[in-house]
Every structure is written in C-alpha cells, then in structure tokens.
Amino acid sequence: MDNKIDVSIPVAQVIDQHPEVLDLLVELGFKPLANPIMRNTVGRKVSLKQGSKLEGTPMDKIVRTLEANGYEVVGLDQ
C-alpha cells in the first residue's frame, strides 16, 4: 500500500486513495467532509492545502497528524 498523501490534490481524491484518513481529517477540523455531499462537491475542488486555509487548521498540524499515523506527506511546495 502506498502511504503517500499529496496535500496539493483535491481532498476527495485523497480520501478515494486512503479512505481511512477521513476520520483523521474530520477530527482535524475538516467537519464538512463528514457529509458525503460536501465531500463530493467541495472536496472535488479543494486540496488539503486550500482547506487548511479555509478551515483555519495549520498545515503543520495536518502534516504532523498524518505523519504520526504512518503517512508520508508530499506536495507541500506546489
């Protein structure tokens, strides 16, 4: 299994690749992702980097949480 998460791609694509991160993201403050309709509309357009700014969740907190759960985070410099 590929444990890379690209924070520059749409959130819905990240969740499609790694469905298990949905709960982590909701806990981090991405509460709209819990709603399948929001996940399939806004989530198809907004990346984790963009969502970080929209939701006010610091990117470093997202990265630390994902890495603590065994993921390699890429796409930070894009």
Backbone bond lengths (Angstrom), bond angles and torsions (degrees), N, CA, C in turn:
res aa  C-N    CA-C-N  psi(-1)  N-CA   C-N-CA  omega(-1)  CA-C   N-CA-C  phi
1 M - - - 1.459 - - 1.519 109.96 -
2 D 1.298 116.69 136.90 1.453 123.40 179.34 1.529 108.60 -84.51
3 N 1.307 116.70 118.38 1.458 120.38 -178.13 1.519 113.00 -101.74
4 K 1.330 117.16 29.22 1.454 121.39 176.25 1.519 109.04 -93.27
5 I 1.322 115.37 135.45 1.455 120.97 174.74 1.515 107.29 -121.52
6 D 1.325 115.60 121.63 1.461 122.54 179.12 1.523 107.92 -93.72
7 V 1.336 116.15 112.89 1.466 120.63 -176.41 1.528 113.12 -78.87
8 S 1.341 116.45 -1.08 1.465 119.19 -179.80 1.535 112.60 -98.48
9 I 1.336 117.03 -4.26 1.473 120.23 178.05 1.535 109.21 -97.48
10 P 1.332 118.23 162.22 1.470 119.95 -179.43 1.528 112.97 -56.64
11 V 1.314 115.22 141.64 1.464 122.58 -178.41 1.534 111.07 -55.43
12 A 1.315 117.52 -41.35 1.468 120.59 -179.27 1.528 110.78 -60.41
13 Q 1.312 116.89 -36.18 1.468 121.10 178.33 1.531 110.29 -68.17
14 V 1.336 116.59 -39.59 1.467 120.77 176.49 1.527 109.58 -60.27
15 I 1.342 116.10 -45.02 1.466 120.83 -178.82 1.529 110.92 -68.28
16 D 1.334 117.48 -35.63 1.468 120.10 175.55 1.535 110.76 -60.50
17 Q 1.342 115.93 -40.16 1.462 121.28 -178.68 1.525 112.13 -77.13
18 H 1.342 116.18 -33.30 1.467 122.48 -175.76 1.529 109.39 -137.15
19 P 1.331 118.31 74.84 1.469 120.88 -175.85 1.526 113.61 -57.21
20 E 1.310 116.14 -25.92 1.461 120.45 -178.35 1.531 113.58 -68.75
21 V 1.348 118.64 -16.41 1.470 119.80 -179.61 1.527 112.33 -82.41
22 L 1.308 118.11 -8.83 1.469 120.44 -179.70 1.524 111.09 -54.76
23 D 1.322 117.54 -49.40 1.462 120.46 -179.29 1.519 111.57 -62.01
24 L 1.327 117.43 -39.54 1.468 120.94 177.73 1.519 110.96 -60.98
25 L 1.330 116.16 -44.63 1.462 120.16 -178.20 1.521 111.74 -66.83
26 V 1.313 117.15 -39.17 1.467 120.71 177.80 1.530 109.33 -63.45
27 E 1.332 117.26 -42.85 1.466 121.27 177.92 1.520 111.72 -63.16
28 L 1.328 116.99 -32.01 1.463 121.30 179.72 1.532 112.95 -74.36
29 G 1.314 117.16 -9.40 1.455 119.81 178.76 1.511 114.95 120.84
30 F 1.316 117.17 -3.07 1.457 121.13 178.93 1.536 109.14 -85.58
31 K 1.321 115.72 57.05 1.465 121.93 -174.25 1.531 113.86 -59.39
32 P 1.342 119.86 -35.10 1.475 118.88 178.43 1.529 113.46 -59.04
33 L 1.335 117.94 -23.16 1.463 120.40 -179.58 1.525 112.29 -67.29
34 A 1.315 117.18 -18.74 1.469 120.42 177.87 1.525 110.83 -67.23
35 N 1.330 116.57 -22.17 1.459 122.66 179.53 1.536 108.52 -91.34
36 P 1.344 117.79 116.37 1.474 120.09 -177.84 1.524 113.64 -57.06
37 I 1.306 117.94 -32.23 1.479 120.29 179.31 1.522 110.19 -66.98
38 M 1.325 116.83 -45.57 1.472 120.07 178.42 1.528 110.51 -64.69
39 R 1.324 115.80 -39.65 1.467 120.53 -179.76 1.520 110.47 -61.83
40 N 1.333 117.10 -36.30 1.464 121.01 -177.24 1.526 113.82 -89.02
41 T 1.312 117.96 -6.59 1.467 120.10 176.05 1.524 109.43 -108.99
42 V 1.306 116.62 -76.63 1.467 120.97 -179.39 1.527 110.59 -62.21
43 G 1.323 116.23 -39.85 1.464 120.96 -178.51 1.511 114.09 -62.00
44 R 1.319 117.73 -21.49 1.474 121.30 178.66 1.535 111.79 -83.39
45 K 1.337 116.20 -10.10 1.473 120.43 -177.97 1.531 113.20 -113.14
46 V 1.345 116.79 -28.83 1.463 121.27 -170.61 1.528 110.71 -103.44
47 S 1.330 115.97 131.12 1.465 121.23 177.12 1.532 109.32 -84.96
48 L 1.317 115.94 169.27 1.465 119.34 175.76 1.527 110.90 -62.64
49 K 1.325 116.76 -35.53 1.469 119.84 177.64 1.525 110.43 -63.30
50 Q 1.314 117.66 -45.71 1.465 121.26 178.65 1.522 110.59 -66.98
51 G 1.324 116.39 -41.63 1.454 121.21 179.47 1.511 112.32 -63.35
52 S 1.312 116.53 -32.93 1.463 121.54 176.96 1.521 110.36 -57.92
53 K 1.311 115.76 -44.24 1.478 120.67 178.99 1.522 111.05 -70.61
54 L 1.330 116.70 -42.59 1.463 120.74 -178.46 1.530 112.51 -64.63
55 E 1.325 116.45 -41.95 1.464 121.51 -176.25 1.521 112.54 -89.52
56 G 1.342 117.09 -11.70 1.461 120.39 179.75 1.523 113.75 76.63
57 T 1.329 115.89 22.27 1.464 120.81 177.20 1.523 107.91 -96.22
58 P 1.330 117.77 119.54 1.473 119.70 -178.52 1.523 112.12 -58.08
59 M 1.314 115.46 136.14 1.465 121.45 -178.98 1.528 110.96 -59.18
60 D 1.333 117.85 -37.59 1.463 119.61 -179.21 1.532 111.33 -64.80
61 K 1.324 117.42 -31.78 1.466 120.86 176.61 1.535 110.42 -68.07
62 I 1.329 116.51 -40.76 1.465 121.19 177.82 1.524 109.74 -62.76
63 V 1.324 115.96 -47.18 1.468 121.11 -179.30 1.525 110.37 -61.20
64 R 1.341 117.25 -47.67 1.479 120.57 -179.81 1.528 111.18 -59.19
65 T 1.327 116.63 -43.15 1.470 120.72 -178.77 1.525 110.87 -64.98
66 L 1.327 116.62 -45.54 1.466 119.84 -179.96 1.531 110.85 -64.12
67 E 1.331 116.75 -43.15 1.468 120.10 -180.00 1.527 111.03 -66.17
68 A 1.331 117.04 -37.66 1.468 120.80 178.62 1.528 111.24 -64.64
69 N 1.328 116.09 -22.18 1.464 121.14 178.93 1.518 112.47 -99.54
70 G 1.332 116.91 15.50 1.460 121.07 171.54 1.517 116.36 92.23
71 Y 1.323 117.83 13.64 1.465 120.48 -179.11 1.516 110.92 -103.16
72 E 1.324 115.05 146.46 1.457 122.07 171.52 1.524 106.42 -95.85
73 V 1.313 116.36 125.15 1.469 120.84 -177.32 1.529 109.26 -97.09
74 V 1.338 115.18 126.59 1.464 121.12 178.04 1.538 108.28 -127.33
75 G 1.330 115.61 167.83 1.458 120.87 176.69 1.512 114.31 88.94
76 L 1.327 117.38 10.93 1.461 119.83 -178.37 1.523 113.11 -69.67
77 D 1.315 116.57 -28.66 1.463 119.71 -176.37 1.515 113.79 -97.61
78 Q 1.327 116.82 14.10 1.468 119.53 -179.26 1.504 110.37 -100.24
